[in-house]
Every structure is written in C-alpha cells, then in structure tokens.
C-alpha cells in the first residue's frame, strides 16, 4: 500500500523548507492540521477540506525535491537505504554526509543545507 509519509519529508523538515521559501502553492501533498485535532496528517491537495484546516504546509515528494537539487552538488551516490548523501561544495572542500531515515528526509536536509549556504534559492526564472 502506498504510504505518502515515505515519499515526503517529515513535518519538521517541511516546516523548515517553508521558512526558507519553498513554494507552497504547487499542489500535490501537504501536511495538514485540522482545527479540531492536535495531530498532523499527510493529505493530497484535492481531498483537503480547507474550511476545516488550521494550517497547511507543502510536503514535497522525492521527485519535487530532486527538481531543486543541482547536479553539480550531488556526487551521485546514495549510501545504504538512503542514509547519507555526499555533497561537494563549490570551493572544493571535502564532502560531508547528511544522515536520514528516508530518501525524502535526506533530500530535504540536503536542500535545506544548500539554501542556508546560498547555493540554491527557491526562485524560478521565467525564461
């Protein structure tokens, strides 16, 4: 059975991506908190009853995260069960590892690092 929680990053990582400016209006999957509940759920945009929602945060899929990851930053190697990615910085510094339990979390952590270090921004050119 398809489990979207394996395809999207954790709520905490999605919150950080939102803080950094990740587009929130692209449709797809979202972390949703309903006004009458204390827990968050991952839901698809088309089935969310927005009248009952307290907060919504974009939950990008593995594919969507990959669209923001520049090829030149990724060594192309995912180590055992998506636990680590090797990233090489522009200044030819040593690669470092990002550890996570899922590929979605690893990609989100990589993207967060790249944005925080100003290698990537969430603006798309219109050309």
MARKETOR-786808 format. One line per field, with one value per residue (C-alpha): residue in one letter; x negated, y negated, z. Coordinates in Angstrom, 3 decimals. Each point is the difference from the previous one (the first is absolute). Layout:
BEGIN
residu: a;...
px: X;...
py: Y;...
pz: Z;...
***
This chain:
BEGIN
residu: x;x;x;x;x;x;x;x;x;x;x;x;x;x;x;x;x;x;x;x;x;x;x;x;x;x;x;x;x;x;x;x;x;x;x;x;x;x;x;x;x;x;x;x;x;x;x;x;x;x;x;x;x;x;x;x;x;x;x;x;x;x;x;x;x;x;x;x;x;x;x;x;x;x;x;x;x;x;x;x;x;x;x;x;x;x;x;x;x;x;x;x;x;x;x;x;x;x;x;x;x;x;x;x;x;x;x;x;x;x;x;x;x;x;x;x;x;x;x;x;x;x;x;x;x;x;x
px: 0.000;-1.233;-1.140;-0.546;-1.960;-2.811;0.082;-0.021;-2.273;0.907;2.211;-2.973;-2.004;3.011;0.429;-3.661;0.359;3.028;-2.001;-2.695;2.535;0.864;3.049;3.189;2.543;-1.116;2.658;-0.750;-0.588;0.292;-0.379;3.410;1.103;3.746;1.444;1.691;-2.999;-3.409;-1.796;-1.277;0.883;-1.531;2.759;0.329;1.080;3.150;1.573;-0.758;3.048;-1.640;2.942;-1.018;-3.768;-2.043;-3.339;-1.385;-3.662;-1.233;-1.397;-2.156;-0.546;-3.391;0.408;0.928;-2.996;-2.258;1.107;-1.665;-3.255;-2.690;-1.907;-3.389;0.560;0.843;-2.660;2.656;-0.417;2.635;-1.437;2.012;3.734;-0.216;-1.854;-2.574;-0.596;-3.448;-0.027;-2.990;-0.138;-0.945;-3.268;-1.214;0.239;0.316;3.405;2.169;2.788;3.633;1.651;3.720;2.397;1.656;-1.075;2.557;-1.533;-3.538;0.914;1.794;-3.012;-2.303;2.228;0.261;-3.797;-0.376;2.535;-1.450;-3.473;1.333;-0.738;3.694;2.998;3.643;0.521;0.654;-1.028;2.770;-2.124
py: 0.000;-3.486;-1.961;-3.697;-0.440;2.001;-2.249;-3.395;-1.451;-0.140;-2.821;-1.705;-0.038;-1.263;-2.821;-0.978;0.117;-2.305;-2.422;-0.057;-0.842;3.358;-0.591;0.897;-0.269;2.687;2.575;3.602;1.177;-2.121;0.392;-1.070;-0.941;-0.190;-2.528;2.702;2.374;-0.129;2.106;-0.548;2.196;0.301;-0.610;-0.589;-3.504;1.125;1.579;-2.659;-1.803;-3.400;-1.291;2.414;-0.644;-1.925;0.215;1.495;0.544;1.259;3.552;0.305;3.458;1.530;-0.997;-3.595;-0.337;1.373;-2.749;-2.528;1.922;-1.092;2.897;-1.577;0.162;3.677;2.651;2.362;2.446;0.950;2.155;2.983;-0.520;-3.718;-0.624;-2.419;-2.260;-1.307;-3.661;-1.843;-3.717;-2.465;-0.948;3.632;0.636;3.549;1.611;0.435;2.412;-0.641;2.856;0.773;2.912;-0.539;-1.272;-2.822;-1.197;0.274;-2.045;-2.589;-0.330;-0.375;-2.656;-1.871;-0.044;-1.254;-2.802;-1.004;-0.198;-2.009;2.550;0.340;-2.279;0.735;-2.561;1.340;-2.028;-0.717;0.726
pz: 0.000;-0.887;3.052;-0.805;3.233;-1.641;-3.073;1.756;2.691;3.664;1.236;1.674;-3.231;-1.974;2.527;-0.491;-3.793;0.293;2.176;-2.691;-2.723;-1.569;-2.264;1.837;-2.810;-2.444;0.892;0.851;3.562;3.158;3.738;1.326;3.495;0.505;2.445;2.107;0.224;1.656;-2.597;-3.527;-3.014;-3.451;-2.551;-3.715;-1.012;-1.820;3.087;2.615;1.432;0.496;2.065;2.781;-0.215;2.537;-1.825;-3.224;-0.898;-3.375;0.187;-3.132;-1.408;-0.684;-3.648;0.844;2.318;-2.718;-2.365;2.330;0.495;-2.467;-1.547;0.661;3.783;0.143;-0.406;-1.316;2.846;2.549;2.763;1.358;0.309;-0.749;3.254;-1.380;-2.939;-0.879;-0.947;-1.437;0.587;-2.737;1.659;-0.303;3.725;1.250;-0.459;3.046;0.852;0.751;1.836;-0.074;0.330;-3.383;-3.396;0.296;3.288;-1.397;-3.078;2.151;2.316;-2.997;-1.524;3.306;0.280;-3.564;0.566;3.370;-1.573;-2.945;-2.717;-0.859;0.303;-0.590;-2.746;-3.479;-3.017;-2.479;-3.040
***
